[in-house]
Amino acid sequence: MSLDIILVSLVGLICGMGSVLDERQMHRPLVACTLVGLVLGDLRTGVMVGGALELVALGWMNVGAAMAPDAALASVVSAILVIKGGLPVTESITVAVPVAVAGQMLTIFVRTIAVFFQHMADNFAKDANFRGIEFCHFTALLLQGLRVAIPAGLVAATASVENVQAILAQIPVEVTEGLRIAGGVIVVVGYAMVINMMSVRALLPFFFLGFVIAVFSSYNLIALGIIGTVLAILYIQLSPRFNKSAAASGPVARQAPLADDELEGL
């Protein structure tokens, strides 16, 4: 087993566990693909793949009991196929969407198995067996990591330009184009869900202004980021919403000082 397979499997293990912990966001495409690119020696491509998939995964979130597509498995597998298999970055969404759906089923299966460890932990809790409870927690967490690590290792061991091209050649054009269009729609839905959660109508003009500037100018992402930062600072400085405290304390600060006889009365 080569070092690349071991490192990719380790990254998959970390990303799989991060998908249920949600503490360090290790399962997000931008982080997962960057880590894969780092261990495979192509950090630039990893960041590019992660950036492309992150726009799609904005709408992938668990709502109630509904499980979202598996962003961790889709990110790791897509990054491996792009870096080791020679797949174009623009085709990563075509691979990520079906892999994410398959990973969603795998996640539900692993979570079903984890119910067994939950009941076992309840029995350990009755006896105040803290080591047993920790064992159940870490075992269930390890299963979530293995559901990404094992497929990642298999893909890393077999990925090549010839294999990827052979697989893609078997996919009908209608399916490929359909997934490409669906990926674009998912990006829009992801943005819409984020805006809906923010629920800040006062910021919508800046949102549409960003699209106008991006379409009718040749600015890159760095320039657009600087413009957005400057507009945000100006908005905070000029908006009365963020200056209520300063306005309320202004008249008090301008009051005349107390006379000596008033101070003696106090």
N, C-alpha and C positions, 0 to 999 in steps of 0.2 A: 504494500500500500504506500503510495507516494505521499510526500509531505503536503502537497496541495489538497489531496482528498481529506487528509486528517484535519487540516486547518479549515477547509470549507465545511466539513461536518461539525467542527467546533463552533463556527459562526452560526450554522443552522441551529445548533443546540441552544446557543445563547438567544438567538432571535425567537425561537419557538417558546422558550420560557418567558421571554419578554412580552410575548403576545397575550399572556394571561396575567402578568404582573402589572403591565401598563405604568410602570414607575419611571423607567429610563427611556421608554419609547424605542427600544431596540428593534422592534418588529416593523417600524415604519420603513417604507421603501428607501428613503434617502439615507437612512442609517444602515440598513441591512445591505443594500447594494454597495455602499461605500466600504463596508467591512469586507465584503467579498472581493471587491476590487483591490483592497489593500493586501489581502493574503495571497491573491493571484498575481500581484505585481502590476496591476493596471488600474491605479486609483482614479485616473481621469475618466475612463470609461465607466467605472462603477458609479461615480458621481453623476454622470450623464444619464445612465439608466435609472438611477434612483430619482433624479429630478423628473424624468418623464413619467415614471410610475407613480410618483407622489401626487401628481395632479389627478391621476385616475383614482387613487386610494383615498382622496379627501372625503369621498362619500361612503367609504367602507367603515362603518362603525356599528357596534352592537346596540340595538334599540330594544330594551326589554328582554324578552326571551328569544328574539330573532338574532341569529348568528350572521355576522357579516362575512363576506369572502375573506379567505386567509391571505392577508397581505404579506405575512412573513414568508410563507412557502413560495408565493408568486415572486417575491422580490429576489430571494436567494436563487431560485431556479433560473429566472430570467437573466440575472447577472452572470451566472455561470455559462449559460448558453451564448450570451453575447461575447463574453471575454474568451472563453475556451472554445466555444463552438463556431465562432466567427459570424454569429447572427448580427445583422445590422441593428443599431440602437433603435431605429424607427420601427422595427418589427418586434421589439420587446413587449409592447402592449398586446400584440397578437398572441404571444405565448402566455403572458401574465394573466389575462382574463380567464381562460379555461383552467389554468393551474390553480388560480385562486378559488374557483368554484369547486374543483376537486378537493382542494385543501379545506374548504368549508365543510364538506362531508366528513373528511378525516378528523377535523376538529370536534364535530358533534360526536363521532365515534369515541374519541379519546375522552371527552367530557363524560360520556356515558360510563366508561370504565372507571373514571375518577369517583363516581358515586359510591362504588364499593369501598374505596379508601375513606370516604367521608363517614360512612356508617362504622367502619373500623375505628376511625378516630373518635367517634362518639363513645364506643365501648371502652377505648383507652381512657377517655376523659372521666368515665364513671369510677375508674380505679386510680385516677390522678397519675396516670402513666404519661408523663410529659415526653419521654423519649419515644414512646410509641406514637404519640400525636405528631411529633416532628417527623418521624419516619413516614407516616401517611402523607403529610404535606409535601415533603421532598420527593417522595415516589411519584405522586400525581403530577408534580411540577416537572419531574424528569421525563415522564411520558409525553408531556406537551413539547418538551425540547426534542425528544427523539422523533416525533412525527414530522419534524422539519429536517433534523440532522440526517436521518436515514435516506430520504429521497434526495437530499442535497449531495450526499456522498455517492449515491448511485449515478446521479446525473454527472457529477464531476469525473467519475471513473469512465463513463462511456461517451461524454460529450466530445464531438469533433465536427469539423466543417462538413465532412461527408455525411455523418449521421444526421445532423441537423437539416441539411439540404434534402436528404432522403425522406425525412419525416415531413418536412414542409411540402415536398412534391406530392405527397399523398393527400394533402388537405385541399379540398376543392376551392377554386377561386371565390365562389360565392360565400363560403364560410370565412375565408380570410378577410375579404372585404367587409363582410358583415360584422366581424369582430373588430375591425379597425373603426368602422362607423360607430359601433356600440361603445368602444373605448372613448371616442370623442364625446358622445352623449353623456357618458359617465363623468367625464371631466366637468361638464356644465352642471350636472346634477350635484356633484361634489361642491362646487362653488356655491350653488343655490342653497344647499344645506348649511354651509358655513355661514352665509349671510343671514339665513333664517334664524340660526342659533344666536348670532350677534344681536339681531333685532334692534339695530341702531339706524333709524332712517336718516338721521342727520349726516351720516357718513356715506350714504349712497351717491351723492354727487361726485365725491372723490373716486368712488369705485368706477363709475362710468367715465370720468375724466381720464383715469388710467388706461382704459381701453382705447379711448380716442387718441391719446398721446402715443400709445404703442402701435396703433394702426397707421397713423398719418405722420410718423417720424421714423427715423432710423436709429433711435436710441437703443442701446443694449440694456441688459437687466441691471447692470451696475448703475447706469445713469437713471433708469426708472426708479431704482431703489433710493438713490439720493434725492430725487424729486419728491418721492413719497415721504421720505423722512422730513424734508424741509416743510412740506405742506402740513404734516402732522404737528410739527413744532409750532408753526404759525397758527394752526387751528386751536391748539391748546392755549397759546398766549392771547388770542383775540376772542375766544369764545367766552361769553358771560357765564356759561355753565361751570367752567373751571376757575372763575375769578370771583365767585360769590363770597368766599371767605375773606378775600382781600378787600372787596367792596364793603363788606360789613364791618371790618376792622378799621377802615379808613377814617370815618367821622370820629370814632373814639380816639384815634391817635392824634387828631387835629384839635382836640379840646384844649382850652387854655389851662395852664397850670393853676393849682389851688393857691390862694393867698395864705399869708402867714397866720392870720387870725382863724382861717378855716382849718388849717392844719392843727392849731392849738385846740380847736373845738373837737377834733377827732381824738 
